């Protein structure tokens, strides 16, 4: 590739599979929820069979960064990392691990993370220690959108590793900083110094606050899980605020003449939570049913990707990171073989697909899953299931007793893969945040 593309990796937080208009989401009372994201899909590539590496946030982010199964790292076995690990020297992304930004930086990219990190706290861990030249955002898994305080009540907005005080609604602050970043990087990008920007929103993660809900901050400061609040319309408005920011980002790229040679990839870190729409999928965050791991994947790159494209290619988070590494001319570190596969050929020719077995496991409810072609092997607690996903996306027709040979083969395939991964330690935490006592379950 003669001219390296700029790369922007946009990650929403806890977005449901069908929350966006381009994935079948319904309009809100105020109108279209995601017109700018929908426009990226219309002008680029939408995948219908794309997955997250985990049904919970920080494990997926480990895979995004390392392009390897997250289970290889101790910190990624937390489900997820919580604020109690703030002083830990083991629960985080080790600084000696090669990462997507560190390898792209070696390939000549300027690198920045704007938004959520959630991979361990300084001084042991942090974005600047893992390949990013710049960081503006939050270290924790969730913060109040106005006070920028975590669930422990600690201030959690940083510039680099320095606490940063700034008044504003967090989604807007991240969007504004991203637009400003484009302006600062534009001249260098035009002269052959491309940029890699991770724009990792906290939206639409709890607490349930829109741009107009500053008064809620004091009410929920003791528990920002906000278990007594929120509703679908508030949730959709939070997505819309993010969408507006993405529209401003695209406008900045167009204004600077950079849009045609910028690869923009949009996704979510896992499936949706309390107010999300995962239809027709079942389950959500923390589940290895489809609703917990199948997520939107949109790629926009006018100089390469045909507009209006759609693909059924099966893939997961780390595969997109490897794709970015490849199109940016980066090279994997020989000491850390990648588990991810590149999708660069799919960007060029969306109708071309290839076999991509994908594996998951969770300490929570002893879950395990394998998607291989049309079939999925799933285990939850002591129960095993076999589903033909292309015919039964809702995972309602369990074929385990009708096809015992296939069940056995897929079980053995999963066990063979699992034997290549470190075991889940007893002290790995599972942090649910809410349960049946807070709201009825399916």
C-alpha beads as a LAMMPS data file, in Angstrom:
LAMMPS data file: protein, C-alpha beads

442 atoms
441 bonds

1 atom types
1 bond types

-500.0 500.0 xlo xhi
-500.0 500.0 ylo yhi
-500.0 500.0 zlo zhi

Masses

1 110.0

Atoms # bond

1 1 1 0.000 0.000 0.000
2 1 1 1.700 3.182 -1.186
3 1 1 0.160 5.583 1.336
4 1 1 -0.587 4.235 4.795
5 1 1 -4.106 5.001 5.962
6 1 1 -4.939 6.862 9.111
7 1 1 -6.785 4.493 11.443
8 1 1 -9.552 5.307 13.921
9 1 1 -10.831 2.542 16.212
10 1 1 -14.170 3.578 17.749
11 1 1 -15.448 1.370 20.560
12 1 1 -18.807 1.870 22.252
13 1 1 -19.403 0.441 25.720
14 1 1 -22.157 -2.146 26.292
15 1 1 -23.940 -1.372 23.017
16 1 1 -26.573 -3.911 22.010
17 1 1 -26.484 -5.755 18.681
18 1 1 -29.663 -4.075 17.417
19 1 1 -29.389 -0.636 19.035
20 1 1 -28.220 1.049 15.833
21 1 1 -30.558 1.868 12.994
22 1 1 -28.358 0.036 10.503
23 1 1 -28.735 -3.149 12.566
24 1 1 -32.515 -2.917 12.751
25 1 1 -32.884 -0.604 15.732
26 1 1 -36.072 1.408 16.015
27 1 1 -36.158 5.196 16.118
28 1 1 -36.488 6.867 19.509
29 1 1 -39.200 9.341 20.417
30 1 1 -36.788 12.111 19.436
31 1 1 -36.054 10.553 16.021
32 1 1 -33.224 8.539 14.462
33 1 1 -30.791 7.236 17.076
34 1 1 -27.599 6.714 15.064
35 1 1 -27.728 8.519 11.697
36 1 1 -23.983 9.196 11.509
37 1 1 -22.959 5.643 12.384
38 1 1 -25.605 4.386 9.958
39 1 1 -24.033 6.592 7.296
40 1 1 -20.622 4.999 7.925
41 1 1 -22.221 1.584 7.377
42 1 1 -23.972 2.759 4.198
43 1 1 -20.712 4.145 2.850
44 1 1 -18.639 1.151 3.843
45 1 1 -18.907 -2.382 5.206
46 1 1 -21.320 -3.875 7.753
47 1 1 -20.736 -7.325 9.236
48 1 1 -23.599 -9.414 10.548
49 1 1 -21.593 -12.230 12.157
50 1 1 -18.970 -10.286 14.096
51 1 1 -18.196 -10.925 17.753
52 1 1 -16.452 -9.481 20.777
53 1 1 -13.640 -11.441 22.399
54 1 1 -15.598 -11.464 25.664
55 1 1 -19.079 -10.639 26.952
56 1 1 -17.539 -8.189 29.422
57 1 1 -15.439 -5.099 28.912
58 1 1 -11.842 -5.344 30.141
59 1 1 -11.171 -8.889 28.813
60 1 1 -12.214 -7.744 25.333
61 1 1 -9.871 -4.764 25.625
62 1 1 -6.928 -7.043 26.424
63 1 1 -7.601 -8.912 23.176
64 1 1 -8.057 -5.674 21.255
65 1 1 -4.656 -4.470 22.416
66 1 1 -2.618 -7.692 22.142
67 1 1 -4.322 -9.427 19.176
68 1 1 -4.144 -12.619 21.224
69 1 1 -6.717 -14.522 23.230
70 1 1 -7.060 -12.507 26.419
71 1 1 -6.910 -15.654 28.534
72 1 1 -3.131 -15.641 28.142
73 1 1 -2.848 -12.710 30.581
74 1 1 -3.692 -12.789 34.282
75 1 1 -5.397 -9.398 34.308
76 1 1 -7.820 -10.470 31.600
77 1 1 -9.138 -13.284 33.776
78 1 1 -10.937 -10.710 35.909
79 1 1 -14.561 -10.415 34.819
80 1 1 -14.019 -7.458 34.639
81 1 1 -11.172 -5.507 36.303
82 1 1 -12.737 -3.501 39.143
83 1 1 -11.605 -0.431 41.035
84 1 1 -10.431 -2.540 43.994
85 1 1 -7.391 -3.414 41.867
86 1 1 -6.235 0.200 41.725
87 1 1 -2.948 -0.507 43.536
88 1 1 -2.359 -3.921 41.957
89 1 1 0.870 -4.699 40.112
90 1 1 -0.576 -7.841 38.509
91 1 1 -4.100 -6.909 37.379
92 1 1 -3.486 -4.994 34.171
93 1 1 -1.858 -5.032 30.748
94 1 1 1.901 -5.563 31.276
95 1 1 4.013 -2.820 29.747
96 1 1 6.304 -5.368 28.094
97 1 1 3.456 -6.843 26.024
98 1 1 3.533 -5.794 22.348
99 1 1 0.275 -4.044 21.493
100 1 1 -1.522 -2.738 18.446
101 1 1 -0.496 0.870 19.201
102 1 1 3.098 -0.033 20.082
103 1 1 3.543 -2.005 16.850
104 1 1 1.882 0.702 14.771
105 1 1 4.121 3.265 16.425
106 1 1 7.120 1.206 15.311
107 1 1 5.619 1.369 11.802
108 1 1 5.600 5.165 11.873
109 1 1 2.212 6.032 13.349
110 1 1 1.414 8.707 15.905
111 1 1 -0.778 6.964 18.483
112 1 1 -3.420 8.258 20.887
113 1 1 -6.179 6.923 23.111
114 1 1 -9.121 9.179 23.845
115 1 1 -11.628 7.571 26.172
116 1 1 -11.776 4.437 28.266
117 1 1 -8.671 2.408 29.165
118 1 1 -9.829 -0.168 31.789
119 1 1 -6.621 -2.226 31.620
120 1 1 -5.033 -1.465 34.970
121 1 1 -3.837 1.588 36.826
122 1 1 -0.570 3.522 36.987
123 1 1 2.128 3.274 38.078
124 1 1 2.224 -0.385 37.001
125 1 1 -0.047 -0.021 33.970
126 1 1 -1.476 2.611 31.667
127 1 1 -1.941 3.709 28.054
128 1 1 1.362 5.576 27.884
129 1 1 3.153 2.390 28.988
130 1 1 1.477 0.295 26.292
131 1 1 2.143 2.111 23.057
132 1 1 0.096 5.281 23.112
133 1 1 1.880 8.621 22.692
134 1 1 -1.085 10.479 24.164
135 1 1 -3.971 9.694 26.490
136 1 1 -7.045 11.641 27.512
137 1 1 -9.790 9.751 29.284
138 1 1 -10.713 7.440 32.133
139 1 1 -8.825 4.526 33.650
140 1 1 -11.788 2.796 35.345
141 1 1 -14.568 0.676 33.925
142 1 1 -17.283 3.250 34.491
143 1 1 -17.538 6.834 35.688
144 1 1 -20.206 9.437 36.227
145 1 1 -20.622 11.466 33.039
146 1 1 -20.497 14.808 34.887
147 1 1 -18.299 14.403 37.983
148 1 1 -15.966 11.949 36.202
149 1 1 -15.778 9.888 39.383
150 1 1 -15.559 6.096 39.449
151 1 1 -17.692 3.721 41.501
152 1 1 -15.255 4.237 44.404
153 1 1 -15.833 7.964 44.292
154 1 1 -12.303 8.638 42.998
155 1 1 -11.742 11.310 40.378
156 1 1 -11.019 9.454 37.113
157 1 1 -10.347 11.800 34.217
158 1 1 -6.712 11.975 33.121
159 1 1 -4.490 13.710 30.654
160 1 1 -1.549 11.358 30.323
161 1 1 -1.159 10.065 33.866
162 1 1 -2.030 13.410 35.471
163 1 1 -5.523 13.889 36.956
164 1 1 -7.375 16.378 34.798
165 1 1 -10.247 18.581 35.901
166 1 1 -12.666 19.682 33.210
167 1 1 -16.331 20.595 33.304
168 1 1 -18.512 18.797 30.818
169 1 1 -20.523 15.757 29.783
170 1 1 -17.975 13.007 29.236
171 1 1 -19.238 11.806 25.845
172 1 1 -19.002 15.354 24.515
173 1 1 -15.559 15.906 26.038
174 1 1 -14.251 12.785 24.314
175 1 1 -15.783 13.790 20.986
176 1 1 -14.428 17.321 21.223
177 1 1 -10.953 16.059 22.083
178 1 1 -11.049 13.631 19.126
179 1 1 -12.024 16.407 16.713
180 1 1 -9.227 18.569 18.110
181 1 1 -6.802 15.678 17.711
182 1 1 -7.669 15.388 14.017
183 1 1 -6.922 19.066 13.600
184 1 1 -3.538 18.714 15.283
185 1 1 -2.552 15.603 13.336
186 1 1 -3.847 16.674 9.919
187 1 1 -0.718 18.442 8.673
188 1 1 1.566 15.526 9.573
189 1 1 -0.909 13.038 8.115
190 1 1 -0.877 14.882 4.798
191 1 1 2.927 14.768 4.803
192 1 1 3.160 11.014 5.330
193 1 1 3.004 10.655 9.143
194 1 1 -0.278 8.773 9.670
195 1 1 -2.131 8.612 12.965
196 1 1 -3.790 5.809 14.903
197 1 1 -6.577 7.068 17.148
198 1 1 -8.440 4.859 19.612
199 1 1 -11.708 6.603 20.464
200 1 1 -13.205 4.454 23.195
201 1 1 -16.426 5.924 24.514
202 1 1 -17.980 5.023 27.840
203 1 1 -21.435 5.470 26.249
204 1 1 -23.948 3.938 26.598
205 1 1 -22.597 2.331 29.811
206 1 1 -24.304 3.230 33.098
207 1 1 -24.986 5.585 34.867
208 1 1 -28.039 6.533 32.842
209 1 1 -27.303 10.190 32.208
210 1 1 -27.971 12.211 29.088
211 1 1 -26.440 15.598 28.375
212 1 1 -29.360 17.164 30.286
213 1 1 -29.075 15.078 33.456
214 1 1 -26.347 16.833 35.438
215 1 1 -28.669 16.964 38.457
216 1 1 -28.511 13.167 38.731
217 1 1 -24.809 13.167 39.573
218 1 1 -25.324 14.009 43.225
219 1 1 -28.225 11.579 43.568
220 1 1 -26.231 8.551 42.346
221 1 1 -22.777 9.353 43.697
222 1 1 -22.977 6.545 46.279
223 1 1 -23.742 3.955 43.597
224 1 1 -23.151 4.858 39.962
225 1 1 -24.545 1.503 38.855
226 1 1 -27.745 3.579 39.021
227 1 1 -29.882 0.523 39.686
228 1 1 -33.035 2.524 40.404
229 1 1 -32.891 4.682 37.286
230 1 1 -32.705 4.811 33.543
231 1 1 -35.114 3.884 30.765
232 1 1 -34.993 3.027 27.087
233 1 1 -35.389 6.607 25.876
234 1 1 -32.556 7.852 28.104
235 1 1 -30.382 5.013 26.864
236 1 1 -31.117 5.799 23.226
237 1 1 -30.333 9.457 23.814
238 1 1 -26.933 8.452 25.249
239 1 1 -26.212 6.555 22.038
240 1 1 -27.352 9.569 20.050
241 1 1 -24.921 11.860 21.889
242 1 1 -22.106 9.488 20.913
243 1 1 -23.386 9.379 17.343
244 1 1 -23.348 13.172 17.154
245 1 1 -19.705 13.170 18.203
246 1 1 -18.845 10.594 15.560
247 1 1 -20.543 12.800 13.008
248 1 1 -18.362 15.710 14.108
249 1 1 -15.281 13.503 13.799
250 1 1 -16.173 12.455 10.247
251 1 1 -16.844 16.083 9.354
252 1 1 -13.390 17.046 10.655
253 1 1 -11.765 14.331 8.523
254 1 1 -13.670 15.511 5.469
255 1 1 -12.762 19.132 6.163
256 1 1 -9.067 18.227 6.379
257 1 1 -9.203 16.110 3.225
258 1 1 -8.363 12.950 5.179
259 1 1 -11.603 10.961 5.014
260 1 1 -10.887 8.967 1.850
261 1 1 -7.691 7.442 3.218
262 1 1 -8.825 6.887 6.805
263 1 1 -9.975 3.471 7.989
264 1 1 -12.708 3.952 10.590
265 1 1 -13.823 0.837 12.463
266 1 1 -16.791 0.949 14.849
267 1 1 -17.838 -1.725 17.325
268 1 1 -18.845 -2.445 20.928
269 1 1 -16.724 -4.106 23.607
270 1 1 -19.475 -6.653 24.358
271 1 1 -23.194 -7.174 24.075
272 1 1 -25.801 -4.896 25.576
273 1 1 -26.885 -4.554 29.161
274 1 1 -30.055 -3.379 30.913
275 1 1 -31.826 -1.206 28.328
276 1 1 -30.222 -2.464 25.144
277 1 1 -31.835 -4.128 22.165
278 1 1 -30.138 -7.379 21.177
279 1 1 -32.936 -8.715 18.963
280 1 1 -33.097 -11.397 17.708
281 1 1 -30.359 -12.587 20.038
282 1 1 -30.794 -13.869 23.590
283 1 1 -28.766 -12.791 26.606
284 1 1 -26.435 -9.869 27.077
285 1 1 -23.362 -8.698 28.919
286 1 1 -21.696 -11.543 30.893
287 1 1 -23.383 -14.234 28.749
288 1 1 -21.839 -16.424 26.060
289 1 1 -25.196 -16.670 24.359
290 1 1 -25.232 -14.593 21.177
291 1 1 -26.575 -11.469 22.858
292 1 1 -23.503 -11.220 25.036
293 1 1 -20.865 -11.530 22.322
294 1 1 -22.342 -10.710 18.884
295 1 1 -21.791 -7.003 18.280
296 1 1 -21.939 -4.448 15.480
297 1 1 -18.866 -4.191 13.232
298 1 1 -18.690 -1.364 10.709
299 1 1 -15.679 -0.417 8.579
300 1 1 -15.442 2.725 6.441
301 1 1 -12.528 3.462 4.109
302 1 1 -13.664 5.081 0.843
303 1 1 -10.403 4.509 -1.011
304 1 1 -10.625 0.734 -0.470
305 1 1 -13.972 -0.534 0.829
306 1 1 -16.900 -0.605 -1.625
307 1 1 -19.835 1.459 -0.323
308 1 1 -22.956 -0.427 0.717
309 1 1 -21.061 -3.649 1.434
310 1 1 -22.213 -6.375 3.792
311 1 1 -20.385 -9.485 4.930
312 1 1 -21.195 -12.655 6.834
313 1 1 -17.533 -13.193 7.702
314 1 1 -17.186 -14.534 11.222
315 1 1 -14.624 -12.611 13.249
316 1 1 -13.864 -11.237 16.688
317 1 1 -12.298 -8.161 18.229
318 1 1 -8.676 -9.208 17.984
319 1 1 -9.068 -9.941 14.246
320 1 1 -9.924 -6.308 13.569
321 1 1 -6.881 -5.196 15.532
322 1 1 -4.679 -7.459 13.440
323 1 1 -6.328 -6.077 10.313
324 1 1 -5.359 -2.572 11.387
325 1 1 -1.819 -3.725 12.076
326 1 1 -1.591 -5.232 8.599
327 1 1 -3.019 -2.287 6.673
328 1 1 -0.724 0.010 8.663
329 1 1 2.351 -1.980 7.710
330 1 1 3.071 -3.101 11.279
331 1 1 4.741 -6.398 12.070
332 1 1 3.843 -8.838 14.855
333 1 1 6.474 -9.386 17.535
334 1 1 8.041 -12.826 16.913
335 1 1 8.061 -13.600 20.620
336 1 1 4.295 -13.150 20.913
337 1 1 2.549 -15.123 18.150
338 1 1 -0.862 -13.698 17.320
339 1 1 -4.100 -15.639 17.670
340 1 1 -5.911 -13.091 15.517
341 1 1 -6.382 -13.341 11.774
342 1 1 -6.456 -10.428 9.335
343 1 1 -9.650 -9.376 7.563
344 1 1 -7.867 -7.192 5.028
345 1 1 -9.031 -9.394 2.140
346 1 1 -12.653 -8.997 3.304
347 1 1 -12.283 -5.210 3.241
348 1 1 -11.313 -5.437 -0.414
349 1 1 -13.837 -8.090 -1.356
350 1 1 -16.677 -8.297 1.192
351 1 1 -18.294 -11.312 -0.433
352 1 1 -15.168 -13.404 0.173
353 1 1 -15.326 -15.332 3.441
354 1 1 -13.163 -17.948 5.124
355 1 1 -13.437 -20.410 8.010
356 1 1 -12.814 -18.811 11.399
357 1 1 -13.395 -20.993 14.505
358 1 1 -13.746 -18.810 17.622
359 1 1 -13.506 -19.793 21.283
360 1 1 -14.684 -18.277 24.558
361 1 1 -14.773 -19.170 28.232
362 1 1 -15.969 -17.489 31.427
363 1 1 -15.515 -18.121 35.117
364 1 1 -19.021 -16.730 35.549
365 1 1 -21.395 -19.704 35.425
366 1 1 -18.529 -21.878 34.075
367 1 1 -19.464 -20.901 30.541
368 1 1 -17.731 -22.082 27.409
369 1 1 -18.505 -21.546 23.732
370 1 1 -17.206 -22.422 20.281
371 1 1 -18.559 -20.961 17.034
372 1 1 -17.368 -22.918 14.011
373 1 1 -19.169 -22.224 10.766
374 1 1 -22.926 -22.539 11.153
375 1 1 -22.628 -24.376 14.466
376 1 1 -22.153 -23.328 18.063
377 1 1 -21.262 -25.404 21.092
378 1 1 -22.290 -23.784 24.375
379 1 1 -22.063 -24.787 28.005
380 1 1 -23.643 -22.809 30.848
381 1 1 -23.316 -24.165 34.379
382 1 1 -23.711 -27.937 33.934
383 1 1 -25.822 -27.732 30.767
384 1 1 -24.489 -28.313 27.261
385 1 1 -26.111 -27.056 24.078
386 1 1 -25.648 -27.384 20.349
387 1 1 -27.164 -24.788 18.035
388 1 1 -27.331 -24.274 14.283
389 1 1 -26.835 -20.506 14.448
390 1 1 -27.590 -19.760 10.798
391 1 1 -31.084 -21.185 11.365
392 1 1 -31.570 -20.409 15.067
393 1 1 -29.944 -17.157 16.123
394 1 1 -32.015 -17.095 19.311
395 1 1 -30.471 -20.376 20.475
396 1 1 -33.812 -21.901 21.356
397 1 1 -33.607 -25.272 19.552
398 1 1 -31.003 -27.373 21.371
399 1 1 -29.764 -30.106 19.021
400 1 1 -27.383 -31.713 21.518
401 1 1 -29.459 -34.874 21.967
402 1 1 -30.217 -35.126 18.248
403 1 1 -26.616 -34.820 17.077
404 1 1 -24.490 -36.332 19.864
405 1 1 -21.534 -37.000 17.543
406 1 1 -21.294 -33.357 16.540
407 1 1 -21.696 -32.299 20.164
408 1 1 -18.856 -34.596 21.200
409 1 1 -16.604 -33.398 18.390
410 1 1 -17.157 -29.735 19.218
411 1 1 -16.727 -30.378 22.937
412 1 1 -13.392 -32.055 22.251
413 1 1 -12.404 -29.211 19.917
414 1 1 -13.097 -26.694 22.684
415 1 1 -11.242 -28.780 25.275
416 1 1 -8.199 -29.062 23.019
417 1 1 -8.146 -25.277 22.589
418 1 1 -8.680 -24.682 26.302
419 1 1 -5.701 -26.901 27.113
420 1 1 -3.496 -24.337 25.326
421 1 1 -4.639 -21.546 27.675
422 1 1 -3.671 -20.904 31.302
423 1 1 -6.294 -22.060 33.806
424 1 1 -8.589 -19.535 35.437
425 1 1 -7.193 -18.951 38.951
426 1 1 -9.376 -19.229 42.020
427 1 1 -8.777 -15.599 42.961
428 1 1 -10.078 -14.211 39.663
429 1 1 -13.065 -12.008 40.445
430 1 1 -16.518 -11.935 38.891
431 1 1 -18.204 -8.528 39.324
432 1 1 -21.827 -8.616 38.263
433 1 1 -23.011 -5.269 39.579
434 1 1 -26.617 -6.398 39.726
435 1 1 -28.621 -9.594 39.927
436 1 1 -32.115 -11.078 40.281
437 1 1 -32.667 -9.056 43.434
438 1 1 -32.425 -5.885 41.351
439 1 1 -34.500 -6.864 38.326
440 1 1 -36.232 -10.023 37.078
441 1 1 -34.215 -12.300 34.821
442 1 1 -35.408 -14.177 31.748

Bonds

1 1 1 2
2 1 2 3
3 1 3 4
4 1 4 5
5 1 5 6
6 1 6 7
7 1 7 8
8 1 8 9
9 1 9 10
10 1 10 11
11 1 11 12
12 1 12 13
13 1 13 14
14 1 14 15
15 1 15 16
16 1 16 17
17 1 17 18
18 1 18 19
19 1 19 20
20 1 20 21
21 1 21 22
22 1 22 23
23 1 23 24
24 1 24 25
25 1 25 26
26 1 26 27
27 1 27 28
28 1 28 29
29 1 29 30
30 1 30 31
31 1 31 32
32 1 32 33
33 1 33 34
34 1 34 35
35 1 35 36
36 1 36 37
37 1 37 38
38 1 38 39
39 1 39 40
40 1 40 41
41 1 41 42
42 1 42 43
43 1 43 44
44 1 44 45
45 1 45 46
46 1 46 47
47 1 47 48
48 1 48 49
49 1 49 50
50 1 50 51
51 1 51 52
52 1 52 53
53 1 53 54
54 1 54 55
55 1 55 56
56 1 56 57
57 1 57 58
58 1 58 59
59 1 59 60
60 1 60 61
61 1 61 62
62 1 62 63
63 1 63 64
64 1 64 65
65 1 65 66
66 1 66 67
67 1 67 68
68 1 68 69
69 1 69 70
70 1 70 71
71 1 71 72
72 1 72 73
73 1 73 74
74 1 74 75
75 1 75 76
76 1 76 77
77 1 77 78
78 1 78 79
79 1 79 80
80 1 80 81
81 1 81 82
82 1 82 83
83 1 83 84
84 1 84 85
85 1 85 86
86 1 86 87
87 1 87 88
88 1 88 89
89 1 89 90
90 1 90 91
91 1 91 92
92 1 92 93
93 1 93 94
94 1 94 95
95 1 95 96
96 1 96 97
97 1 97 98
98 1 98 99
99 1 99 100
100 1 100 101
101 1 101 102
102 1 102 103
103 1 103 104
104 1 104 105
105 1 105 106
106 1 106 107
107 1 107 108
108 1 108 109
109 1 109 110
110 1 110 111
111 1 111 112
112 1 112 113
113 1 113 114
114 1 114 115
115 1 115 116
116 1 116 117
117 1 117 118
118 1 118 119
119 1 119 120
120 1 120 121
121 1 121 122
122 1 122 123
123 1 123 124
124 1 124 125
125 1 125 126
126 1 126 127
127 1 127 128
128 1 128 129
129 1 129 130
130 1 130 131
131 1 131 132
132 1 132 133
133 1 133 134
134 1 134 135
135 1 135 136
136 1 136 137
137 1 137 138
138 1 138 139
139 1 139 140
140 1 140 141
141 1 141 142
142 1 142 143
143 1 143 144
144 1 144 145
145 1 145 146
146 1 146 147
147 1 147 148
148 1 148 149
149 1 149 150
150 1 150 151
151 1 151 152
152 1 152 153
153 1 153 154
154 1 154 155
155 1 155 156
156 1 156 157
157 1 157 158
158 1 158 159
159 1 159 160
160 1 160 161
161 1 161 162
162 1 162 163
163 1 163 164
164 1 164 165
165 1 165 166
166 1 166 167
167 1 167 168
168 1 168 169
169 1 169 170
170 1 170 171
171 1 171 172
172 1 172 173
173 1 173 174
174 1 174 175
175 1 175 176
176 1 176 177
177 1 177 178
178 1 178 179
179 1 179 180
180 1 180 181
181 1 181 182
182 1 182 183
183 1 183 184
184 1 184 185
185 1 185 186
186 1 186 187
187 1 187 188
188 1 188 189
189 1 189 190
190 1 190 191
191 1 191 192
192 1 192 193
193 1 193 194
194 1 194 195
195 1 195 196
196 1 196 197
197 1 197 198
198 1 198 199
199 1 199 200
200 1 200 201
201 1 201 202
202 1 202 203
203 1 203 204
204 1 204 205
205 1 205 206
206 1 206 207
207 1 207 208
208 1 208 209
209 1 209 210
210 1 210 211
211 1 211 212
212 1 212 213
213 1 213 214
214 1 214 215
215 1 215 216
216 1 216 217
217 1 217 218
218 1 218 219
219 1 219 220
220 1 220 221
221 1 221 222
222 1 222 223
223 1 223 224
224 1 224 225
225 1 225 226
226 1 226 227
227 1 227 228
228 1 228 229
229 1 229 230
230 1 230 231
231 1 231 232
232 1 232 233
233 1 233 234
234 1 234 235
235 1 235 236
236 1 236 237
237 1 237 238
238 1 238 239
239 1 239 240
240 1 240 241
241 1 241 242
242 1 242 243
243 1 243 244
244 1 244 245
245 1 245 246
246 1 246 247
247 1 247 248
248 1 248 249
249 1 249 250
250 1 250 251
251 1 251 252
252 1 252 253
253 1 253 254
254 1 254 255
255 1 255 256
256 1 256 257
257 1 257 258
258 1 258 259
259 1 259 260
260 1 260 261
261 1 261 262
262 1 262 263
263 1 263 264
264 1 264 265
265 1 265 266
266 1 266 267
267 1 267 268
268 1 268 269
269 1 269 270
270 1 270 271
271 1 271 272
272 1 272 273
273 1 273 274
274 1 274 275
275 1 275 276
276 1 276 277
277 1 277 278
278 1 278 279
279 1 279 280
280 1 280 281
281 1 281 282
282 1 282 283
283 1 283 284
284 1 284 285
285 1 285 286
286 1 286 287
287 1 287 288
288 1 288 289
289 1 289 290
290 1 290 291
291 1 291 292
292 1 292 293
293 1 293 294
294 1 294 295
295 1 295 296
296 1 296 297
297 1 297 298
298 1 298 299
299 1 299 300
300 1 300 301
301 1 301 302
302 1 302 303
303 1 303 304
304 1 304 305
305 1 305 306
306 1 306 307
307 1 307 308
308 1 308 309
309 1 309 310
310 1 310 311
311 1 311 312
312 1 312 313
313 1 313 314
314 1 314 315
315 1 315 316
316 1 316 317
317 1 317 318
318 1 318 319
319 1 319 320
320 1 320 321
321 1 321 322
322 1 322 323
323 1 323 324
324 1 324 325
325 1 325 326
326 1 326 327
327 1 327 328
328 1 328 329
329 1 329 330
330 1 330 331
331 1 331 332
332 1 332 333
333 1 333 334
334 1 334 335
335 1 335 336
336 1 336 337
337 1 337 338
338 1 338 339
339 1 339 340
340 1 340 341
341 1 341 342
342 1 342 343
343 1 343 344
344 1 344 345
345 1 345 346
346 1 346 347
347 1 347 348
348 1 348 349
349 1 349 350
350 1 350 351
351 1 351 352
352 1 352 353
353 1 353 354
354 1 354 355
355 1 355 356
356 1 356 357
357 1 357 358
358 1 358 359
359 1 359 360
360 1 360 361
361 1 361 362
362 1 362 363
363 1 363 364
364 1 364 365
365 1 365 366
366 1 366 367
367 1 367 368
368 1 368 369
369 1 369 370
370 1 370 371
371 1 371 372
372 1 372 373
373 1 373 374
374 1 374 375
375 1 375 376
376 1 376 377
377 1 377 378
378 1 378 379
379 1 379 380
380 1 380 381
381 1 381 382
382 1 382 383
383 1 383 384
384 1 384 385
385 1 385 386
386 1 386 387
387 1 387 388
388 1 388 389
389 1 389 390
390 1 390 391
391 1 391 392
392 1 392 393
393 1 393 394
394 1 394 395
395 1 395 396
396 1 396 397
397 1 397 398
398 1 398 399
399 1 399 400
400 1 400 401
401 1 401 402
402 1 402 403
403 1 403 404
404 1 404 405
405 1 405 406
406 1 406 407
407 1 407 408
408 1 408 409
409 1 409 410
410 1 410 411
411 1 411 412
412 1 412 413
413 1 413 414
414 1 414 415
415 1 415 416
416 1 416 417
417 1 417 418
418 1 418 419
419 1 419 420
420 1 420 421
421 1 421 422
422 1 422 423
423 1 423 424
424 1 424 425
425 1 425 426
426 1 426 427
427 1 427 428
428 1 428 429
429 1 429 430
430 1 430 431
431 1 431 432
432 1 432 433
433 1 433 434
434 1 434 435
435 1 435 436
436 1 436 437
437 1 437 438
438 1 438 439
439 1 439 440
440 1 440 441
441 1 441 442
